[in-house]
Amino acid sequence: MDIIEESEYMVGINFDSVLDIFDFVPINSNNAKLFKKYTTSNLSMSGEGYAGHTNKILGPTNSSRKQVMDHALYGDTDLFSELTKMSSRLKAELKIDTSDYKQHVKATKRKRIRSGHGDEIDIHKVYQGQIDKAWECRVRETVDSTHNFVTILIDYVGNWNENALSSLWRAATALLVVDELERAGKSVKIVIGSVTANCFTRTSKYASTSIVVKDYNKQLSHERLAAMAHLGFFRSFGFACLCATKYDVNEGLGHSCTMSDELLPLHLYREFEEGHTRFVHIGRIMSFESAIKGAESAFAQIAHFSKS
């Protein structure tokens, strides 16, 4: 999958791993310095007008954007300790049973067919005069089936004056949902992302950012979820993604949009439209009270599409 994709209305930037970020070189030289600043700068953000507030902007365990990205790569044990407390508090408050949730999606399989054209030729069929069956190719065939794939999509954006630690409630909500779904036998993918409007100077297209925290059938690193599902990561990785495309970015980097099934990061549309997964959206949760509502909303979404 390409890191950058573009459609008629959106430019999408997606990384499958944090390691890919450090090897990436922006194609727009005007944005290259900004990209490096947001991903590798070891300088305090105090020079950006945040004097005395860096820990609120990037989180209590980060004093620079380099630390944010290092924690995203290796995990943040201290922040995970906070996440554990939040998750335990949520579990004590909410008792939700997902054992009856099912999900009907489409699966694809490869099928070999013979025809008058294709990828490989069977010379014996040619000798037999069966030219219309001499070529063989593989095609994808879509079939209806019952699967247990769920993608948790976490919105990691927020206003400049919001505390990064408070946004860790999003990770706590996601962790609760993932634990319940996996206990019920589902295969879960976690993606963190955003959709932004008016962030480029020479096009009116949306920009979407996304990164995979956990893929299907892979074990979740709770320490890395804690390091990535908060505003400090958005203010580093998210800002850098906007500088990764060929377009010059606006000084203010635009404004974020609320994600939904109709407004997804571009790289996720194909999965959704082909029916390979359903999305559970976790929005901009900033407190215990909003985390309760967010968890209830997440399970309501699952209950809805499990019946469709």
N, C-alpha and C positions, 0 to 999 in steps of 0.2 A: 504494500500500500504506500502511495506517495505521501510524504509529509504534508505537502501543500496541494490542495485541490481547489478548483474554481468552477462555479456554476454561473448562471445568468444573474443570480441575485446575491451570491455569497462566496466569500473566500474562506476556505477552511484550513486550519493548521492543526494537525494531530500528531502526537508523538506516542509511540507504543511503549516507550520506556524512557526513564530519565537519562540513561546513558546516551541515547540518541541526541539529546539536547547539546551535550558538550562537544559533539562532533559536527554539529550543524553550522553552516556558514550562510548567513542571509544573502539573498541574491540582489538586494538593494543596498549599495554601499552607503547610502545616506542613513540607513537604519542600523548598519552594522555596529556602530559604537553603542547605540542604545541597547541593542540585543545583548551585547557583552556586558554592559552595565547592569542589566536586570538579571543576568544569570551568573556572573562571575565576580562582580565587584565585592571587594572585601572592606570597602569603606562604609563607615556609619552613614545612616540616612539623615543625620543631623544637619548636614549642609543643604538638604532639600526642604528645609522649613519645618522639620519634625523634631527639633531639638528637645531632648527630654522625653520623647514619645516613641522612640524607635521600637521599644518592646511591645507597645500597643499596636504599632503598625505592622510589624513583622512577626509578632508572637513573643512570648516571654523567654524563649530559648534561643532567639536569633538576634544578633546585633548587626548583621549585614545580610545582603542578598546571597552572598556566597554560602553563608551558613544555612540559609533557607534551602538552597539547592543541594547542599551536602546532606542535610537531614532527609530530604526527599529521596536521595539515592540510598542512604544507609539506614534510615529510620531515626526516629527521635524518641528515645526511651523516656526522657523526662516528660515530654508532652503526652506520651502514651499513658503515663501514670495519671495525668489529668483526665484523659479520655476514659480510662477504666472507671474512675470515680463517676463521671457523667453517665456512662453506660449502665453502671450498676444502679444508679438512681432512677434511670428511665425504666429498667427492667422491673424494679420494685413497684413502679407506678402502673405499668401497662402489662396486662395479661392477654396475649393475642395468640390464637390457635390458627396455624396455616396448613394443617394436615390435609384439609380437603381441597386446597387450591390446585387447580389444574390449568394448563395453558395450551391452547390449540394453535400451533404455528405451522409454517410450511418448512419443509426440509428439502434440500436438493441432493441428487445423487447423479453420478456419471454413468452414462449408458453408451455402449458401443453399437453403432448402426452401420449398415452397408448401403452404398448408393453409387451413382455414377461419378461422384467426385468426393474428395475427402483428404485425409492426411497420409494414409498409408495404402499401398496397392497390393492386392493379392494376385501375383502373376499367374497362379493356377486358374483363377477365375477368368483371366484374360485369355488363356489358352483354350478354355472351355467355351469361349464366346459370350460369357456373362459379364459384359462390360458394365451393365447397370448395377452389378453387385460386386464389382472388382475393388472398389475403394471403401475404406473403413475410416470412420472418425468417431470421436467421443463428443457427446453432447450432454448438457446439463438438463436434467428432468426434474421438475418441481412436483412434489407429492405432498398431500395433506397427511399430517401425522400429529400425534400428541407428544409434545416435548416439554421440558421443564427449564427453559432458558429465560432468565430474567436479567435485565441490565439496570443497575442502579446508577442513575445520572445525577450527580451532585453539582449544584450551582455554587461556585466558589467565589463569587464576586461580592462586593459591598462598597459602601461609601468610604471616603478617605478617613473620616472621623470615627469609624466603628472599630471596636477592639478586636484584634485577631483572635485572642483567646476565647472570647465569647462565641465566635463563629465555629469553634471546635464542636459545638453541639450538633453540627451537621454530620460530623464523623460519628458521633455517638448515636445519632438517629440511624445512619446507614449501617452501623455495626449491629444494632438491634434487628434491623430488617434482614440483613444478611444471615445472622445467626438463626433466625426463625425460619427463613426460607431453606437454608441448607439442612436444618434439622428435619424439614419436611421433604427432603430429597431433591431440591431444586439445584440447578447449576447457575451460579451467579457471577456476573461480570460487574466491575465497578469502574465507572468513568467519571472524571472530574472535568467540567467544562463551562463554557459561557458562549453567549451570542452578543455581539456588540454592534451598534449602529453609529454611523457618522465618525468613524475613526480614521478614515483615509482622506487625502486631499484631492485625489484625482478620480475618484469613483464613489458612487453612492451605495455600493454593495455592503451588505453585512459582513462582519468578520466573525468566525467561530473559532474557538480554541478548545482543545480536548487532550487528555492524556489518560492512558489506561493504568489504573492502580492494581487491578486484579482481573485476570482473564478467566474465562470459563474453565472449570476443572483444575484451577491452580489454587494453591494455598494463599490465603490473605496474610500479608504482613501487617499486623495491627500498628506497629511502630511507623511504617511508611504511610498508612492511612492517616494517622495522627499528624504526620509531617506535611501532608499534601492537601487535606480537606479543610483548610482554613484560609483566612484572608491574606496572611503573609505570603503564602504560596502564590495566590492570585497576583499579588503586587510584585512578584518576581517573575515567575514563569508565565503568567497570563499576560503581563505587559510585554515580555519578550516575544511572545507569539505574535502579537500585533505588529512587531517590527520585523517579522520573518518573511513577509511577502514582498512582491515587487513594488507595491504601492508605498508612497510616502505617508507617514502617519501624522495625524493632527497633534498639536501640542498637548491637548487635553485627553487624547486617546479615546474620544467618543463617549458614548454612554451605553450601559449594559441593558439588555432586554430580558424579559422573563422567558425561560425556556419551556417548551411544551412539545407534544407529539407533532405539532405543526411547525414548530421553530426549534429544530434540533441542530447541534453541530453537524456540519456538512458530511463529515466522514461516517456519521451514524445513520444517515438517511437510508442508505442502501440496505442495511440490516433491517431497518424498520419496514420499509416498503415491500421487501421481499418476504416479510413475515418470519424472519429468523428469530426474532426476540421481541419482547415487549419492554417498555421503559417504565421504570418507577422514578418519578421526579422528586428530588429532595431539594427544596428551595432554600432561601436565605435565612435560615434559622439562626437566631442570636441569643436564645435563652432557654431555660428549662421548660418554661411554659410553651414557647413556640415549638420546642422539640417534641413535646407531647402531641401537639396538633399536627406536626409534620409526620410523626410516626403513624398517627391515626389516618392521615391522608394517604400515606404510602400503602398501608394495608387495604385501604378502600380502593385504591387504584388496582391492586393485585386482585382483590375480590371481584372487581368489575370486569377486567379482561379475562379472568379465569372462567367466567361464565359465557363469554362471547364465542 
